[in-house]
Amino acid sequence: MAPQIASAEGIAELTDRHWQVIKFMRHEYEAKGTGPTVRVLGKTSGVSVKELYQLFPKGPAKVAAKIAGIPKPRGCIWPRRDASPWWTASWRRPCWPGWS
């Protein structure tokens, strides 16, 4: 099932490095009851943060957890579909009356 989920997330093939991260995620979840964050993954999984983002471009912790079949890690933010990205002008525009 993991290869099908990975394919749906835009990952064509799961390499040994992908599996290293996925197995680490599962192990951490079994041991601690929660999946590791990106920071913890980068420090303890044997895969650098830079490589994590190359392996899982849409978000290493979120996507790896999904492929591993575990809940998203604490501190992992799943944006609402209707939310504006933080970098858009509409986000920075004050919403108080009289401000423009």
C-alpha positions as CSV (number, residue, x, y, z in Angstrom):
1,M,0.0,0.0,0.0
2,A,2.9,2.4,0.7
3,P,3.9,2.6,-3.0
4,Q,0.4,3.5,-4.0
5,I,0.2,6.3,-1.4
6,A,3.7,7.5,-2.5
7,S,2.6,7.6,-6.1
8,A,-0.5,9.7,-5.1
9,E,1.9,12.1,-3.3
10,G,4.0,12.5,-6.5
11,I,6.8,10.1,-5.5
12,A,7.4,7.8,-8.5
13,E,9.4,5.1,-6.8
14,L,10.3,4.4,-3.1
15,T,14.1,4.1,-2.9
16,D,16.1,2.5,0.0
17,R,16.5,6.0,1.5
18,H,12.7,6.5,1.4
19,W,12.3,3.2,3.2
20,Q,14.9,4.1,5.7
21,V,12.8,7.2,6.7
22,I,9.5,5.3,6.6
23,K,10.8,2.5,8.8
24,F,12.3,5.1,11.2
25,M,8.9,6.9,11.3
26,R,7.1,3.6,12.2
27,H,9.7,2.7,14.8
28,E,9.4,6.1,16.5
29,Y,5.6,6.0,16.5
30,E,5.7,2.5,18.1
31,A,8.2,3.6,20.7
32,K,6.9,7.1,21.6
33,G,3.3,7.2,20.3
34,T,3.9,10.0,17.9
35,G,5.9,10.4,14.7
36,P,9.1,12.5,14.7
37,T,9.1,16.1,13.4
38,V,11.3,17.1,10.5
39,R,14.0,18.4,12.9
40,V,14.1,15.1,14.8
41,L,14.1,13.2,11.5
42,G,17.1,15.2,10.3
43,K,19.0,14.6,13.5
44,T,18.3,11.0,14.3
45,S,17.2,9.1,11.1
46,G,20.5,9.2,9.3
47,V,19.1,11.3,6.5
48,S,19.8,15.0,6.4
49,V,17.1,17.6,6.4
50,K,18.1,18.7,2.9
51,E,17.8,15.1,1.6
52,L,14.5,14.7,3.4
53,Y,13.1,17.6,1.4
54,Q,14.5,16.0,-1.8
55,L,12.9,12.7,-1.0
56,F,9.6,14.1,0.2
57,P,9.2,17.5,-1.5
58,K,5.6,18.2,-0.2
59,G,6.8,18.0,3.4
60,P,9.0,15.3,4.9
61,A,7.2,14.6,8.2
62,K,3.7,14.9,6.8
63,V,4.2,12.8,3.7
64,A,6.5,10.2,5.3
65,A,3.9,9.7,8.1
66,K,1.2,9.3,5.6
67,I,3.1,6.7,3.6
68,A,4.2,5.0,6.8
69,G,0.5,4.7,7.8
70,I,0.9,6.7,11.1
71,P,-0.8,9.9,12.3
72,K,0.9,13.2,11.5
73,P,3.6,14.3,13.9
74,R,2.9,16.8,16.6
75,G,3.8,20.3,15.4
76,C,3.1,19.3,11.8
77,I,0.7,21.8,10.4
78,W,-1.8,20.7,7.7
79,P,-3.0,23.9,6.0
80,R,-6.7,24.4,5.4
81,R,-7.6,24.2,1.7
82,D,-9.2,27.7,1.8
83,A,-6.3,29.3,3.7
84,S,-4.2,32.0,2.0
85,P,-0.5,31.3,2.0
86,W,1.3,33.5,4.6
87,W,3.4,35.2,1.9
88,T,0.4,36.7,0.0
89,A,-0.5,40.3,0.3
90,S,-4.0,39.5,1.6
91,W,-2.5,37.8,4.7
92,R,-0.5,41.0,5.6
93,R,-3.3,43.4,4.9
94,P,-4.9,44.8,8.1
95,C,-8.5,43.9,8.4
96,W,-9.6,46.8,10.7
97,P,-12.0,49.4,9.4
98,G,-10.3,52.5,8.1
99,W,-7.0,50.7,7.2
100,S,-6.0,50.3,3.7
